[in-house]
Amino acid sequence: MPQLDTSTWLMMILSMFLTLFIIFQLKISKHNFFHNPESTLTKAQKQNTPWETKWTKIYLPLSLPQ
């Protein structure tokens, strides 16, 4: 039975990783990111919900007979 020639596998794997790295770098470089996200002023508005002003009861689960 002939042996499998694995002498080129290392070069093939390394070139694959290099190609994938270059492709991902090119894809990422085309995205537009915000330069300074802290510059946008976001004002946190307090929204009054009905349950904040009321006292709500916390009910225990029904005790089941054992």
All heavy atoms as TSV, in Angstrom:
chain	resi	resn	atom	element	x	y	z
A	1	MET	N	N	0.847	-1.175	0.000
A	1	MET	CA	C	0.000	0.000	0.000
A	1	MET	C	C	0.895	1.243	0.000
A	1	MET	O	O	1.806	1.355	0.814
A	1	MET	CB	C	-0.885	-0.004	1.258
A	1	MET	CG	C	-2.175	0.694	1.015
A	1	MET	SD	S	-3.475	0.114	2.085
A	1	MET	CE	C	-3.262	1.164	3.469
A	2	PRO	N	N	0.655	2.198	-0.884
A	2	PRO	CA	C	1.530	3.385	-0.939
A	2	PRO	C	C	1.294	4.305	0.250
A	2	PRO	O	O	0.184	4.401	0.773
A	2	PRO	CB	C	1.137	4.055	-2.250
A	2	PRO	CG	C	-0.223	3.570	-2.553
A	2	PRO	CD	C	-0.339	2.208	-1.940
A	3	GLN	N	N	2.354	4.957	0.643
A	3	GLN	CA	C	2.247	5.889	1.755
A	3	GLN	C	C	1.742	7.235	1.266
A	3	GLN	O	O	2.015	7.642	0.133
A	3	GLN	CB	C	3.611	6.056	2.415
A	3	GLN	CG	C	3.674	5.386	3.746
A	3	GLN	CD	C	4.989	5.698	4.421
A	3	GLN	OE1	O	5.986	5.908	3.752
A	3	GLN	NE2	N	4.985	5.720	5.719
A	4	LEU	N	N	1.026	7.915	2.144
A	4	LEU	CA	C	0.478	9.221	1.808
A	4	LEU	C	C	1.582	10.261	1.951
A	4	LEU	O	O	2.258	10.330	2.980
A	4	LEU	CB	C	-0.687	9.547	2.744
A	4	LEU	CG	C	-1.468	10.813	2.455
A	4	LEU	CD1	C	-2.107	10.735	1.070
A	4	LEU	CD2	C	-2.527	11.021	3.500
A	5	ASP	N	N	1.753	11.072	0.937
A	5	ASP	CA	C	2.794	12.102	0.962
A	5	ASP	C	C	2.276	13.321	1.729
A	5	ASP	O	O	1.365	14.009	1.278
A	5	ASP	CB	C	3.168	12.486	-0.468
A	5	ASP	CG	C	4.309	13.477	-0.495
A	5	ASP	OD1	O	5.055	13.548	0.503
A	5	ASP	OD2	O	4.444	14.191	-1.507
A	6	THR	N	N	2.848	13.559	2.897
A	6	THR	CA	C	2.400	14.679	3.731
A	6	THR	C	C	3.414	15.818	3.760
A	6	THR	O	O	3.349	16.682	4.613
A	6	THR	CB	C	2.166	14.195	5.170
A	6	THR	OG1	O	3.385	13.654	5.666
A	6	THR	CG2	C	1.065	13.161	5.212
A	7	SER	N	N	4.338	15.820	2.822
A	7	SER	CA	C	5.390	16.836	2.856
A	7	SER	C	C	4.851	18.231	2.535
A	7	SER	O	O	5.426	19.228	2.974
A	7	SER	CB	C	6.507	16.472	1.886
A	7	SER	OG	O	5.993	16.408	0.577
A	8	THR	N	N	3.777	18.339	1.794
A	8	THR	CA	C	3.267	19.662	1.409
A	8	THR	C	C	2.162	20.160	2.330
A	8	THR	O	O	1.658	21.266	2.136
A	8	THR	CB	C	2.721	19.613	-0.028
A	8	THR	OG1	O	1.697	18.638	-0.097
A	8	THR	CG2	C	3.828	19.267	-1.011
A	9	TRP	N	N	1.758	19.358	3.293
A	9	TRP	CA	C	0.646	19.746	4.144
A	9	TRP	C	C	0.945	20.982	4.979
A	9	TRP	O	O	0.086	21.842	5.146
A	9	TRP	CB	C	0.253	18.586	5.056
A	9	TRP	CG	C	-0.493	17.496	4.353
A	9	TRP	CD1	C	-0.609	17.326	3.016
A	9	TRP	CD2	C	-1.234	16.464	4.974
A	9	TRP	NE1	N	-1.362	16.228	2.747
A	9	TRP	CE2	C	-1.767	15.661	3.928
A	9	TRP	CE3	C	-1.491	16.099	6.278
A	9	TRP	CZ2	C	-2.542	14.557	4.176
A	9	TRP	CZ3	C	-2.268	14.986	6.517
A	9	TRP	CH2	C	-2.800	14.220	5.478
A	10	LEU	N	N	2.153	21.058	5.511
A	10	LEU	CA	C	2.502	22.215	6.349
A	10	LEU	C	C	2.422	23.507	5.544
A	10	LEU	O	O	1.848	24.502	6.008
A	10	LEU	CB	C	3.905	22.033	6.935
A	10	LEU	CG	C	4.394	23.195	7.792
A	10	LEU	CD1	C	3.530	23.313	9.039
A	10	LEU	CD2	C	5.845	23.007	8.151
A	11	MET	N	N	2.963	23.488	4.349
A	11	MET	CA	C	2.914	24.689	3.514
A	11	MET	C	C	1.478	25.034	3.137
A	11	MET	O	O	1.099	26.212	3.105
A	11	MET	CB	C	3.750	24.438	2.257
A	11	MET	CG	C	4.185	25.683	1.599
A	11	MET	SD	S	5.238	26.585	2.724
A	11	MET	CE	C	5.195	28.163	1.959
A	12	MET	N	N	0.680	24.028	2.899
A	12	MET	CA	C	-0.719	24.256	2.535
A	12	MET	C	C	-1.490	24.865	3.705
A	12	MET	O	O	-2.269	25.815	3.526
A	12	MET	CB	C	-1.336	22.914	2.132
A	12	MET	CG	C	-2.621	23.039	1.427
A	12	MET	SD	S	-2.339	23.775	-0.173
A	12	MET	CE	C	-3.981	23.901	-0.736
A	13	ILE	N	N	-1.282	24.356	4.894
A	13	ILE	CA	C	-1.981	24.868	6.077
A	13	ILE	C	C	-1.531	26.290	6.386
A	13	ILE	O	O	-2.360	27.169	6.678
A	13	ILE	CB	C	-1.752	23.920	7.272
A	13	ILE	CG1	C	-2.479	22.598	7.018
A	13	ILE	CG2	C	-2.240	24.551	8.564
A	13	ILE	CD1	C	-2.150	21.516	8.007
A	14	LEU	N	N	-0.256	26.549	6.316
A	14	LEU	CA	C	0.235	27.896	6.586
A	14	LEU	C	C	-0.274	28.898	5.558
A	14	LEU	O	O	-0.647	30.023	5.910
A	14	LEU	CB	C	1.766	27.899	6.624
A	14	LEU	CG	C	2.393	27.188	7.818
A	14	LEU	CD1	C	3.909	27.205	7.699
A	14	LEU	CD2	C	1.948	27.812	9.111
A	15	SER	N	N	-0.289	28.520	4.315
A	15	SER	CA	C	-0.797	29.442	3.297
A	15	SER	C	C	-2.300	29.669	3.454
A	15	SER	O	O	-2.803	30.762	3.188
A	15	SER	CB	C	-0.475	28.921	1.900
A	15	SER	OG	O	-1.133	27.704	1.675
A	16	MET	N	N	-3.024	28.646	3.919
A	16	MET	CA	C	-4.454	28.816	4.163
A	16	MET	C	C	-4.695	29.828	5.280
A	16	MET	O	O	-5.540	30.709	5.160
A	16	MET	CB	C	-5.084	27.474	4.527
A	16	MET	CG	C	-6.547	27.553	4.846
A	16	MET	SD	S	-7.180	26.100	5.660
A	16	MET	CE	C	-6.330	26.176	7.222
A	17	PHE	N	N	-3.936	29.701	6.379
A	17	PHE	CA	C	-4.089	30.654	7.488
A	17	PHE	C	C	-3.725	32.065	7.058
A	17	PHE	O	O	-4.399	33.031	7.439
A	17	PHE	CB	C	-3.239	30.233	8.684
A	17	PHE	CG	C	-3.886	29.158	9.512
A	17	PHE	CD1	C	-3.189	27.995	9.811
A	17	PHE	CD2	C	-5.168	29.296	9.995
A	17	PHE	CE1	C	-3.775	26.995	10.568
A	17	PHE	CE2	C	-5.764	28.304	10.747
A	17	PHE	CZ	C	-5.067	27.152	11.032
A	18	LEU	N	N	-2.692	32.203	6.276
A	18	LEU	CA	C	-2.296	33.522	5.801
A	18	LEU	C	C	-3.377	34.122	4.908
A	18	LEU	O	O	-3.720	35.305	5.036
A	18	LEU	CB	C	-0.969	33.424	5.047
A	18	LEU	CG	C	-0.438	34.730	4.498
A	18	LEU	CD1	C	-0.083	35.670	5.638
A	18	LEU	CD2	C	0.746	34.476	3.606
A	19	THR	N	N	-3.940	33.321	4.041
A	19	THR	CA	C	-5.004	33.803	3.155
A	19	THR	C	C	-6.240	34.203	3.951
A	19	THR	O	O	-6.839	35.254	3.695
A	19	THR	CB	C	-5.364	32.712	2.129
A	19	THR	OG1	O	-4.172	32.290	1.468
A	19	THR	CG2	C	-6.355	33.224	1.124
A	20	LEU	N	N	-6.624	33.381	4.918
A	20	LEU	CA	C	-7.784	33.727	5.743
A	20	LEU	C	C	-7.547	34.997	6.535
A	20	LEU	O	O	-8.442	35.836	6.674
A	20	LEU	CB	C	-8.116	32.571	6.689
A	20	LEU	CG	C	-8.822	31.382	6.056
A	20	LEU	CD1	C	-8.946	30.257	7.062
A	20	LEU	CD2	C	-10.180	31.782	5.544
A	21	PHE	N	N	-6.341	35.160	7.052
A	21	PHE	CA	C	-6.014	36.364	7.804
A	21	PHE	C	C	-6.130	37.599	6.919
A	21	PHE	O	O	-6.720	38.620	7.313
A	21	PHE	CB	C	-4.600	36.240	8.384
A	21	PHE	CG	C	-4.145	37.448	9.124
A	21	PHE	CD1	C	-4.632	37.721	10.390
A	21	PHE	CD2	C	-3.243	38.325	8.559
A	21	PHE	CE1	C	-4.230	38.843	11.082
A	21	PHE	CE2	C	-2.825	39.445	9.233
A	21	PHE	CZ	C	-3.324	39.702	10.497
A	22	ILE	N	N	-5.607	37.511	5.708
A	22	ILE	CA	C	-5.665	38.656	4.791
A	22	ILE	C	C	-7.109	38.965	4.405
A	22	ILE	O	O	-7.522	40.131	4.367
A	22	ILE	CB	C	-4.794	38.381	3.548
A	22	ILE	CG1	C	-3.318	38.376	3.938
A	22	ILE	CG2	C	-5.043	39.416	2.466
A	22	ILE	CD1	C	-2.393	37.917	2.857
A	23	ILE	N	N	-7.891	37.930	4.143
A	23	ILE	CA	C	-9.292	38.156	3.760
A	23	ILE	C	C	-10.061	38.825	4.898
A	23	ILE	O	O	-10.817	39.778	4.680
A	23	ILE	CB	C	-9.952	36.820	3.350
A	23	ILE	CG1	C	-9.395	36.371	2.004
A	23	ILE	CG2	C	-11.464	36.954	3.280
A	23	ILE	CD1	C	-9.830	34.995	1.589
A	24	PHE	N	N	-9.871	38.344	6.130
A	24	PHE	CA	C	-10.576	38.954	7.260
A	24	PHE	C	C	-10.098	40.374	7.521
A	24	PHE	O	O	-10.895	41.242	7.891
A	24	PHE	CB	C	-10.437	38.094	8.512
A	24	PHE	CG	C	-11.415	36.960	8.556
A	24	PHE	CD1	C	-10.981	35.649	8.457
A	24	PHE	CD2	C	-12.769	37.196	8.680
A	24	PHE	CE1	C	-11.879	34.602	8.479
A	24	PHE	CE2	C	-13.683	36.154	8.709
A	24	PHE	CZ	C	-13.234	34.852	8.603
A	25	GLN	N	N	-8.823	40.630	7.327
A	25	GLN	CA	C	-8.338	42.001	7.502
A	25	GLN	C	C	-8.966	42.939	6.478
A	25	GLN	O	O	-9.327	44.067	6.800
A	25	GLN	CB	C	-6.807	42.034	7.381
A	25	GLN	CG	C	-6.082	41.402	8.537
A	25	GLN	CD	C	-6.321	42.138	9.824
A	25	GLN	OE1	O	-6.327	43.363	9.857
A	25	GLN	NE2	N	-6.525	41.404	10.895
A	26	LEU	N	N	-9.099	42.466	5.262
A	26	LEU	CA	C	-9.722	43.303	4.239
A	26	LEU	C	C	-11.203	43.522	4.527
A	26	LEU	O	O	-11.732	44.621	4.303
A	26	LEU	CB	C	-9.551	42.658	2.866
A	26	LEU	CG	C	-8.132	42.698	2.291
A	26	LEU	CD1	C	-8.063	41.880	1.016
A	26	LEU	CD2	C	-7.699	44.124	2.041
A	27	LYS	N	N	-11.874	42.505	5.026
A	27	LYS	CA	C	-13.291	42.663	5.360
A	27	LYS	C	C	-13.484	43.638	6.516
A	27	LYS	O	O	-14.367	44.487	6.494
A	27	LYS	CB	C	-13.906	41.314	5.726
A	27	LYS	CG	C	-14.264	40.466	4.543
A	27	LYS	CD	C	-14.937	39.212	5.021
A	27	LYS	CE	C	-15.654	38.515	3.905
A	27	LYS	NZ	N	-16.800	39.233	3.401
A	28	ILE	N	N	-12.637	43.527	7.545
A	28	ILE	CA	C	-12.766	44.392	8.715
A	28	ILE	C	C	-12.405	45.830	8.363
A	28	ILE	O	O	-13.007	46.779	8.871
A	28	ILE	CB	C	-11.896	43.852	9.871
A	28	ILE	CG1	C	-12.509	42.552	10.388
A	28	ILE	CG2	C	-11.750	44.857	10.990
A	28	ILE	CD1	C	-11.667	41.833	11.399
A	29	SER	N	N	-11.448	46.010	7.470
A	29	SER	CA	C	-11.017	47.373	7.142
A	29	SER	C	C	-12.082	48.141	6.370
A	29	SER	O	O	-12.024	49.365	6.303
A	29	SER	CB	C	-9.727	47.329	6.328
A	29	SER	OG	O	-9.975	46.772	5.053
A	30	LYS	N	N	-13.052	47.468	5.784
A	30	LYS	CA	C	-14.103	48.158	5.031
A	30	LYS	C	C	-15.241	48.648	5.917
A	30	LYS	O	O	-16.105	49.384	5.461
A	30	LYS	CB	C	-14.657	47.231	3.953
A	30	LYS	CG	C	-13.658	46.979	2.850
A	30	LYS	CD	C	-14.234	46.102	1.780
A	30	LYS	CE	C	-13.170	45.865	0.715
A	30	LYS	NZ	N	-13.634	44.971	-0.343
A	31	HIS	N	N	-15.256	48.249	7.184
A	31	HIS	CA	C	-16.307	48.690	8.092
A	31	HIS	C	C	-16.002	50.087	8.611
A	31	HIS	O	O	-14.860	50.440	8.855
A	31	HIS	CB	C	-16.441	47.734	9.277
A	31	HIS	CG	C	-17.095	46.443	8.918
A	31	HIS	ND1	N	-18.440	46.341	8.665
A	31	HIS	CD2	C	-16.579	45.203	8.762
A	31	HIS	CE1	C	-18.733	45.086	8.362
A	31	HIS	NE2	N	-17.615	44.369	8.417
A	32	ASN	N	N	-17.051	50.867	8.794
A	32	ASN	CA	C	-16.908	52.208	9.360
A	32	ASN	C	C	-17.289	52.147	10.833
A	32	ASN	O	O	-18.431	51.864	11.174
A	32	ASN	CB	C	-17.812	53.204	8.632
A	32	ASN	CG	C	-17.343	53.430	7.216
A	32	ASN	OD1	O	-16.145	53.387	6.948
A	32	ASN	ND2	N	-18.277	53.655	6.313
A	33	PHE	N	N	-16.335	52.430	11.689
A	33	PHE	CA	C	-16.580	52.436	13.125
A	33	PHE	C	C	-16.642	53.876	13.616
A	33	PHE	O	O	-16.080	54.787	13.012
A	33	PHE	CB	C	-15.473	51.689	13.869
A	33	PHE	CG	C	-15.416	50.231	13.545
A	33	PHE	CD1	C	-14.424	49.731	12.730
A	33	PHE	CD2	C	-16.369	49.362	14.042
A	33	PHE	CE1	C	-14.374	48.392	12.421
A	33	PHE	CE2	C	-16.333	48.016	13.738
A	33	PHE	CZ	C	-15.330	47.529	12.925
A	34	PHE	N	N	-17.329	54.080	14.732
A	34	PHE	CA	C	-17.383	55.407	15.320
A	34	PHE	C	C	-16.006	55.765	15.872
A	34	PHE	O	O	-15.359	54.962	16.525
A	34	PHE	CB	C	-18.420	55.453	16.443
A	34	PHE	CG	C	-19.824	55.266	15.958
A	34	PHE	CD1	C	-20.544	54.124	16.272
A	34	PHE	CD2	C	-20.425	56.233	15.165
A	34	PHE	CE1	C	-21.827	53.950	15.814
A	34	PHE	CE2	C	-21.718	56.073	14.706
A	34	PHE	CZ	C	-22.414	54.930	15.025
A	35	HIS	N	N	-15.596	57.001	15.601
A	35	HIS	CA	C	-14.269	57.406	16.064
A	35	HIS	C	C	-14.250	57.716	17.548
A	35	HIS	O	O	-13.315	57.385	18.255
A	35	HIS	CB	C	-13.779	58.618	15.255
A	35	HIS	CG	C	-13.558	58.291	13.817
A	35	HIS	ND1	N	-12.549	57.474	13.388
A	35	HIS	CD2	C	-14.232	58.663	12.711
A	35	HIS	CE1	C	-12.599	57.353	12.070
A	35	HIS	NE2	N	-13.619	58.065	11.638
A	36	ASN	N	N	-15.289	58.390	18.023
A	36	ASN	CA	C	-15.327	58.759	19.428
A	36	ASN	C	C	-16.743	58.521	19.953
A	36	ASN	O	O	-17.578	59.426	19.904
A	36	ASN	CB	C	-14.920	60.231	19.597
A	36	ASN	CG	C	-14.674	60.576	21.038
A	36	ASN	OD1	O	-14.760	59.712	21.910
A	36	ASN	ND2	N	-14.384	61.840	21.301
A	37	PRO	N	N	-17.019	57.352	20.470
A	37	PRO	CA	C	-18.402	57.092	20.910
A	37	PRO	C	C	-18.805	57.875	22.148
A	37	PRO	O	O	-19.979	58.034	22.421
A	37	PRO	CB	C	-18.408	55.590	21.187
A	37	PRO	CG	C	-16.994	55.222	21.397
A	37	PRO	CD	C	-16.176	56.194	20.595
A	38	GLU	N	N	-17.837	58.424	22.908
A	38	GLU	CA	C	-18.179	59.182	24.101
A	38	GLU	C	C	-18.717	60.568	23.770
A	38	GLU	O	O	-19.264	61.246	24.621
A	38	GLU	CB	C	-16.969	59.334	25.035
A	38	GLU	CG	C	-16.525	58.050	25.691
A	38	GLU	CD	C	-15.575	57.251	24.807
A	38	GLU	OE1	O	-15.014	57.839	23.866
A	38	GLU	OE2	O	-15.427	56.060	25.047
A	39	SER	N	N	-18.543	61.010	22.536
A	39	SER	CA	C	-18.955	62.372	22.200
A	39	SER	C	C	-20.469	62.499	22.067
A	39	SER	O	O	-21.001	63.599	22.180
A	39	SER	CB	C	-18.287	62.813	20.900
A	39	SER	OG	O	-18.752	62.005	19.841
A	40	THR	N	N	-21.165	61.422	21.805
A	40	THR	CA	C	-22.617	61.520	21.685
A	40	THR	C	C	-23.232	61.641	23.075
A	40	THR	O	O	-22.919	60.881	23.982
A	40	THR	CB	C	-23.190	60.278	20.969
A	40	THR	OG1	O	-22.829	59.131	21.725
A	40	THR	CG2	C	-22.639	60.153	19.565
A	41	LEU	N	N	-24.097	62.604	23.210
A	41	LEU	CA	C	-24.732	62.843	24.501
A	41	LEU	C	C	-26.046	62.078	24.562
A	41	LEU	O	O	-26.991	62.399	23.844
A	41	LEU	CB	C	-24.992	64.340	24.700
A	41	LEU	CG	C	-23.740	65.218	24.747
A	41	LEU	CD1	C	-24.133	66.680	24.776
A	41	LEU	CD2	C	-22.902	64.863	25.948
A	42	THR	N	N	-26.075	61.089	25.400
A	42	THR	CA	C	-27.311	60.342	25.588
A	42	THR	C	C	-27.861	60.682	26.964
A	42	THR	O	O	-27.204	60.467	27.980
A	42	THR	CB	C	-27.060	58.828	25.486
A	42	THR	OG1	O	-26.062	58.472	26.422
A	42	THR	CG2	C	-26.606	58.457	24.091
A	43	LYS	N	N	-29.036	61.226	26.964
A	43	LYS	CA	C	-29.654	61.646	28.208
A	43	LYS	C	C	-30.576	60.534	28.694
A	43	LYS	O	O	-31.507	60.145	27.992
A	43	LYS	CB	C	-30.450	62.932	27.967
A	43	LYS	CG	C	-30.927	63.585	29.233
A	43	LYS	CD	C	-31.594	64.901	28.895
A	43	LYS	CE	C	-31.978	65.630	30.152
A	43	LYS	NZ	N	-32.638	66.894	29.852
A	44	ALA	N	N	-30.293	60.023	29.859
A	44	ALA	CA	C	-31.116	58.955	30.420
A	44	ALA	C	C	-32.404	59.560	30.968
A	44	ALA	O	O	-32.371	60.386	31.876
A	44	ALA	CB	C	-30.360	58.220	31.509
A	45	GLN	N	N	-33.506	59.165	30.392
A	45	GLN	CA	C	-34.782	59.696	30.831
A	45	GLN	C	C	-35.405	58.726	31.823
A	45	GLN	O	O	-35.430	57.533	31.601
A	45	GLN	CB	C	-35.709	59.888	29.642
A	45	GLN	CG	C	-35.216	60.936	28.663
A	45	GLN	CD	C	-36.149	61.046	27.467
A	45	GLN	OE1	O	-37.068	60.249	27.322
A	45	GLN	NE2	N	-35.895	62.029	26.628
A	46	LYS	N	N	-35.909	59.283	32.891
A	46	LYS	CA	C	-36.560	58.479	33.917
A	46	LYS	C	C	-38.006	58.269	33.509
A	46	LYS	O	O	-38.764	59.221	33.359
A	46	LYS	CB	C	-36.465	59.198	35.261
A	46	LYS	CG	C	-37.164	58.514	36.392
A	46	LYS	CD	C	-36.399	57.305	36.842
A	46	LYS	CE	C	-37.046	56.776	38.098
A	46	LYS	NZ	N	-37.142	55.354	38.136
A	47	GLN	N	N	-38.365	57.007	33.308
A	47	GLN	CA	C	-39.740	56.704	32.951
A	47	GLN	C	C	-40.445	56.147	34.178
A	47	GLN	O	O	-39.975	55.195	34.777
A	47	GLN	CB	C	-39.781	55.691	31.818
A	47	GLN	CG	C	-39.200	56.225	30.528
A	47	GLN	CD	C	-39.248	55.186	29.421
A	47	GLN	OE1	O	-39.546	54.032	29.674
A	47	GLN	NE2	N	-38.953	55.612	28.212
A	48	ASN	N	N	-41.549	56.769	34.507
A	48	ASN	CA	C	-42.310	56.314	35.658
A	48	ASN	C	C	-43.213	55.162	35.241
A	48	ASN	O	O	-44.076	55.312	34.388
A	48	ASN	CB	C	-43.152	57.448	36.237
A	48	ASN	CG	C	-42.264	58.488	36.899
A	48	ASN	OD1	O	-41.202	58.160	37.379
A	48	ASN	ND2	N	-42.711	59.736	36.888
A	49	THR	N	N	-42.995	54.045	35.849
A	49	THR	CA	C	-43.842	52.888	35.585
A	49	THR	C	C	-44.842	52.755	36.719
A	49	THR	O	O	-44.577	53.178	37.846
A	49	THR	CB	C	-42.987	51.611	35.475
A	49	THR	OG1	O	-42.171	51.515	36.641
A	49	THR	CG2	C	-42.093	51.666	34.256
A	50	PRO	N	N	-45.999	52.189	36.448
A	50	PRO	CA	C	-47.040	52.138	37.490
A	50	PRO	C	C	-46.617	51.354	38.718
A	50	PRO	O	O	-47.081	51.628	39.815
A	50	PRO	CB	C	-48.217	51.461	36.787
A	50	PRO	CG	C	-47.880	51.377	35.358
A	50	PRO	CD	C	-46.446	51.657	35.193
A	51	TRP	N	N	-45.760	50.378	38.551
A	51	TRP	CA	C	-45.419	49.556	39.706
A	51	TRP	C	C	-44.328	50.169	40.566
A	51	TRP	O	O	-44.017	49.673	41.621
A	51	TRP	CB	C	-45.013	48.152	39.263
A	51	TRP	CG	C	-43.899	48.139	38.269
A	51	TRP	CD1	C	-42.575	48.209	38.529
A	51	TRP	CD2	C	-44.021	48.044	36.859
A	51	TRP	NE1	N	-41.861	48.178	37.369
A	51	TRP	CE2	C	-42.721	48.068	36.329
A	51	TRP	CE3	C	-45.108	47.946	35.994
A	51	TRP	CZ2	C	-42.480	48.007	34.946
A	51	TRP	CZ3	C	-44.860	47.880	34.636
A	51	TRP	CH2	C	-43.576	47.904	34.138
A	52	GLU	N	N	-43.731	51.267	40.119
A	52	GLU	CA	C	-42.719	51.911	40.954
A	52	GLU	C	C	-43.358	52.723	42.082
A	52	GLU	O	O	-42.766	52.900	43.125
A	52	GLU	CB	C	-41.831	52.815	40.102
A	52	GLU	CG	C	-40.853	52.049	39.258
A	52	GLU	CD	C	-39.974	52.977	38.448
A	52	GLU	OE1	O	-40.202	54.197	38.475
A	52	GLU	OE2	O	-39.065	52.466	37.783
A	53	THR	N	N	-44.553	53.233	41.842
A	53	THR	CA	C	-45.186	54.072	42.859
A	53	THR	C	C	-46.026	53.261	43.835
A	53	THR	O	O	-46.389	53.757	44.883
A	53	THR	CB	C	-46.072	55.121	42.178
A	53	THR	OG1	O	-47.010	54.452	41.344
A	53	THR	CG2	C	-45.228	56.066	41.340
A	54	LYS	N	N	-46.376	52.032	43.482
A	54	LYS	CA	C	-47.216	51.212	44.345
A	54	LYS	C	C	-46.374	50.211	45.105
A	54	LYS	O	O	-45.282	49.845	44.694
A	54	LYS	CB	C	-48.237	50.434	43.510
A	54	LYS	CG	C	-49.223	51.279	42.779
A	54	LYS	CD	C	-50.150	50.356	42.014
A	54	LYS	CE	C	-50.997	51.110	41.036
A	54	LYS	NZ	N	-51.763	50.197	40.197
A	55	TRP	N	N	-46.930	49.762	46.228
A	55	TRP	CA	C	-46.307	48.674	46.954
A	55	TRP	C	C	-46.870	47.380	46.392
A	55	TRP	O	O	-48.077	47.203	46.279
A	55	TRP	CB	C	-46.621	48.788	48.450
A	55	TRP	CG	C	-46.051	47.661	49.237
A	55	TRP	CD1	C	-44.765	47.507	49.599
A	55	TRP	CD2	C	-46.766	46.535	49.752
A	55	TRP	NE1	N	-44.605	46.360	50.309
A	55	TRP	CE2	C	-45.811	45.733	50.421
A	55	TRP	CE3	C	-48.088	46.108	49.718
A	55	TRP	CZ2	C	-46.152	44.542	51.049
A	55	TRP	CZ3	C	-48.430	44.935	50.339
A	55	TRP	CH2	C	-47.465	44.162	50.998
A	56	THR	N	N	-45.999	46.496	45.987
A	56	THR	CA	C	-46.486	45.239	45.430
A	56	THR	C	C	-46.248	44.123	46.428
A	56	THR	O	O	-45.206	44.056	47.075
A	56	THR	CB	C	-45.756	44.911	44.118
A	56	THR	OG1	O	-44.360	44.877	44.390
A	56	THR	CG2	C	-46.049	45.950	43.063
A	57	LYS	N	N	-47.228	43.250	46.543
A	57	LYS	CA	C	-47.119	42.123	47.458
A	57	LYS	C	C	-46.312	41.010	46.800
A	57	LYS	O	O	-46.422	40.783	45.601
A	57	LYS	CB	C	-48.494	41.586	47.827
A	57	LYS	CG	C	-49.296	42.508	48.688
A	57	LYS	CD	C	-50.623	41.862	49.023
A	57	LYS	CE	C	-51.446	42.782	49.903
A	57	LYS	NZ	N	-52.755	42.212	50.208
A	58	ILE	N	N	-45.547	40.337	47.594
A	58	ILE	CA	C	-44.842	39.161	47.118
A	58	ILE	C	C	-45.518	37.957	47.753
A	58	ILE	O	O	-45.519	37.806	48.972
A	58	ILE	CB	C	-43.349	39.211	47.515
A	58	ILE	CG1	C	-42.695	40.434	46.902
A	58	ILE	CG2	C	-42.647	37.939	47.098
A	58	ILE	CD1	C	-41.282	40.666	47.361
A	59	TYR	N	N	-46.127	37.162	46.923
A	59	TYR	CA	C	-46.869	36.012	47.411
A	59	TYR	C	C	-45.966	34.785	47.432
A	59	TYR	O	O	-45.229	34.534	46.498
A	59	TYR	CB	C	-48.080	35.747	46.519
A	59	TYR	CG	C	-49.134	36.812	46.594
A	59	TYR	CD1	C	-49.189	37.816	45.663
A	59	TYR	CD2	C	-50.053	36.815	47.630
A	59	TYR	CE1	C	-50.147	38.806	45.723
A	59	TYR	CE2	C	-51.009	37.801	47.720
A	59	TYR	CZ	C	-51.066	38.780	46.773
A	59	TYR	OH	O	-52.020	39.755	46.859
A	60	LEU	N	N	-46.089	34.035	48.508
A	60	LEU	CA	C	-45.386	32.772	48.580
A	60	LEU	C	C	-46.155	31.740	47.778
A	60	LEU	O	O	-47.367	31.823	47.659
A	60	LEU	CB	C	-45.258	32.322	50.038
A	60	LEU	CG	C	-44.371	33.179	50.921
A	60	LEU	CD1	C	-44.447	32.696	52.358
A	60	LEU	CD2	C	-42.948	33.113	50.445
A	61	PRO	N	N	-45.468	30.754	47.221
A	61	PRO	CA	C	-46.205	29.724	46.490
A	61	PRO	C	C	-47.105	28.946	47.443
A	61	PRO	O	O	-46.866	28.873	48.643
A	61	PRO	CB	C	-45.107	28.825	45.912
A	61	PRO	CG	C	-43.875	29.180	46.645
A	61	PRO	CD	C	-44.026	30.545	47.190
A	62	LEU	N	N	-48.154	28.415	46.893
A	62	LEU	CA	C	-49.108	27.683	47.711
A	62	LEU	C	C	-48.437	26.466	48.324
A	62	LEU	O	O	-47.723	25.740	47.649
A	62	LEU	CB	C	-50.287	27.232	46.865
A	62	LEU	CG	C	-51.139	28.370	46.285
A	62	LEU	CD1	C	-52.153	27.780	45.317
A	62	LEU	CD2	C	-51.823	29.121	47.398
A	63	SER	N	N	-48.683	26.280	49.609
A	63	SER	CA	C	-48.097	25.104	50.253
A	63	SER	C	C	-48.932	23.884	49.875
A	63	SER	O	O	-50.131	23.848	50.101
A	63	SER	CB	C	-48.051	25.289	51.763
A	63	SER	OG	O	-49.340	25.578	52.231
A	64	LEU	N	N	-48.267	22.931	49.284
A	64	LEU	CA	C	-48.966	21.738	48.834
A	64	LEU	C	C	-48.989	20.698	49.934
A	64	LEU	O	O	-48.022	20.548	50.692
A	64	LEU	CB	C	-48.249	21.162	47.592
A	64	LEU	CG	C	-48.204	22.090	46.390
A	64	LEU	CD1	C	-47.326	21.496	45.313
A	64	LEU	CD2	C	-49.597	22.351	45.855
A	65	PRO	N	N	-50.096	19.952	50.069
A	65	PRO	CA	C	-50.118	18.910	51.114
A	65	PRO	C	C	-49.156	17.772	50.756
A	65	PRO	O	O	-49.006	17.420	49.580
A	65	PRO	CB	C	-51.568	18.419	51.064
A	65	PRO	CG	C	-52.086	18.833	49.741
A	65	PRO	CD	C	-51.316	20.058	49.325
A	66	GLN	N	N	-48.517	17.250	51.775
A	66	GLN	CA	C	-47.532	16.193	51.512
A	66	GLN	C	C	-47.956	14.874	52.052
A	66	GLN	O	O	-48.573	14.631	52.960
A	66	GLN	CB	C	-46.199	16.571	52.105
A	66	GLN	CG	C	-45.621	17.764	51.379
A	66	GLN	CD	C	-44.255	18.143	51.944
A	66	GLN	OE1	O	-43.775	17.528	52.879
A	66	GLN	NE2	N	-43.662	19.134	51.371
